[in-house]
Amino acid sequence: MRLFVAVPVPEEMKMRLGILSDAIEQEGVVPVGADNMHITLRFIGESDRADEIEKKLKSISFERFDCELLGLGAFPSADYIKVVWTGIESGNALETLAKEVAGRLKGFGGDEKFSAHLTIARVKRKADLKNFLKKHEKEGFGRFTVTQFHLMKSELGPQGPRYTVLASFDANG
């Protein structure tokens, strides 16, 4: 199973970002469907240890915190775009949670590096999106309170990935 740990995003924000990602309208740019938008805390990759991972994640204790989706950017750079994203401001709370998840999942594979973002589109071939990114670089897309995170399964298919929640972990209180 392909596994990852993610924070869910409220529907109204996913819809707003979905409209924005659809507005890119360039060949080779594939918008992320609103149903698939989330904030990845840690990508684990292929693993048959979901039960062990779930037990490790259950031991994480965290308080609710606010996030603001703010501005657009691109990875790896605006000159060579593979991913279009919106940034996330959380007063470092999201980064702290991601670090806690990474600490609990040492030895389970995955990417150690965390960058607070939400992917809205993937770029399959060279595209000039500098004007689009500049237009939205400081735009706010809303605030929400993080009250839980999920262990997710990703199944790749011809229509794109399908995500399934395997377990949810709630904030204290």
C-alpha positions in Angstrom: 0.0 0.0 0.0 1.1 3.6 -0.7 0.7 5.5 2.5 1.0 9.1 3.7 -0.1 11.2 6.7 -2.2 14.3 6.0 -4.2 17.1 7.4 -7.7 17.5 5.8 -8.7 20.8 4.4 -12.3 22.2 4.7 -14.5 21.7 1.7 -15.1 25.5 1.1 -11.3 26.0 0.8 -10.9 23.0 -1.5 -13.6 24.4 -3.8 -12.0 27.8 -3.9 -8.6 26.4 -4.7 -10.1 24.0 -7.2 -11.6 26.9 -9.1 -8.2 28.7 -9.0 -6.3 25.6 -10.2 -8.8 25.1 -13.1 -8.1 28.7 -14.1 -4.5 28.0 -14.9 -5.6 26.6 -18.3 -2.4 25.6 -19.9 -1.5 22.4 -21.8 0.5 20.1 -19.5 -0.9 21.6 -16.3 -3.1 19.1 -14.4 -5.2 20.6 -11.6 -5.5 18.6 -8.4 -9.2 17.7 -7.9 -10.8 19.4 -4.9 -11.5 15.9 -3.4 -7.8 15.1 -3.4 -6.6 18.3 -1.8 -4.9 17.9 1.6 -1.7 19.0 3.5 0.8 16.2 3.5 2.7 15.9 6.8 4.7 12.9 5.6 4.8 10.7 2.6 5.6 7.1 3.6 5.4 5.3 0.3 4.9 1.6 -0.2 4.4 -0.2 3.1 2.6 -3.3 4.4 3.0 -1.9 8.0 -0.2 0.2 8.3 -1.2 -1.3 11.6 2.2 -0.5 13.1 2.2 3.0 11.7 -1.3 3.6 13.1 -0.1 2.6 16.6 2.8 5.0 16.4 0.6 7.8 15.3 -1.9 7.2 18.1 0.8 8.2 20.6 0.9 11.8 19.2 -0.7 14.4 21.3 -1.3 17.9 19.8 -3.5 20.9 20.5 -5.9 22.4 17.9 -4.2 25.2 15.8 -5.1 27.6 13.1 -3.8 27.6 9.5 -4.0 30.2 6.9 -3.7 29.4 3.2 -1.7 32.2 1.7 -0.2 33.0 -1.7 0.9 30.8 -4.6 4.3 29.4 -5.4 6.0 26.7 -7.4 8.4 23.8 -6.9 11.3 23.6 -7.6 11.2 27.2 -9.0 9.1 29.6 -11.1 11.5 28.9 -14.0 11.1 25.2 -13.9 7.7 24.3 -12.5 6.6 20.8 -11.5 4.1 21.7 -8.7 1.9 24.8 -8.1 1.1 25.3 -4.4 -0.4 27.6 -1.9 1.6 28.3 1.2 0.5 27.7 4.8 1.0 29.9 7.8 0.4 28.3 11.2 2.8 30.0 13.6 5.0 26.9 13.3 2.3 24.6 14.7 2.0 22.6 11.4 5.8 22.2 11.2 5.8 21.0 14.8 3.1 18.4 14.1 5.0 17.2 11.0 8.2 16.9 13.0 6.4 14.8 15.6 5.0 12.6 12.9 8.4 12.1 11.4 9.9 11.3 14.8 7.3 8.6 15.4 7.7 7.1 12.0 11.5 6.8 11.8 12.4 3.6 10.1 9.1 3.4 8.2 10.4 5.0 5.0 9.4 8.2 3.4 10.6 11.7 3.0 12.2 13.4 6.0 11.9 16.9 4.6 8.7 18.9 5.3 7.6 22.0 3.5 4.2 23.5 4.5 2.2 23.7 1.3 -0.9 22.4 -0.4 -0.5 21.3 -4.0 -3.1 22.7 -6.4 -1.7 21.6 -9.7 1.0 19.4 -11.2 2.9 20.5 -14.3 3.7 17.7 -16.8 5.6 19.8 -19.4 7.2 23.2 -19.5 4.7 26.0 -18.8 5.1 29.7 -18.3 3.1 30.5 -15.2 5.0 33.5 -13.9 2.1 35.9 -14.5 -0.4 33.6 -12.9 1.9 33.1 -9.8 2.6 36.8 -9.6 -1.1 37.7 -9.7 -1.9 35.4 -6.8 1.4 35.5 -4.8 -0.1 37.3 -1.8 -3.7 36.3 -2.1 -5.3 34.7 1.0 -7.5 31.6 0.5 -8.9 31.4 4.0 -8.2 30.2 7.6 -9.2 27.0 9.3 -8.6 25.1 12.5 -6.7 21.9 12.4 -8.5 19.4 14.6 -7.2 16.1 13.3 -4.9 14.4 10.9 -5.2 11.1 8.9 -3.2 8.0 7.9 -4.1 7.8 4.2 -3.9 5.1 1.5 -3.2 6.2 -2.1 -4.3 4.1 -5.0 -3.0 5.2 -8.4 -5.3 4.8 -11.4 -6.0 6.1 -14.9 -8.3 8.8 -13.5 -5.6 9.9 -11.1 -5.0 8.9 -7.4 -7.8 7.8 -5.1 -7.3 8.5 -1.4 -8.8 6.5 1.5 -8.7 7.4 5.2 -7.3 4.4 7.1 -7.2 6.1 10.5 -7.9 9.5 12.1 -6.1 11.2 15.0 -7.9 14.0 16.9 -6.4 17.0 18.6 -6.7 17.1 22.4 -9.9 18.6 23.8 
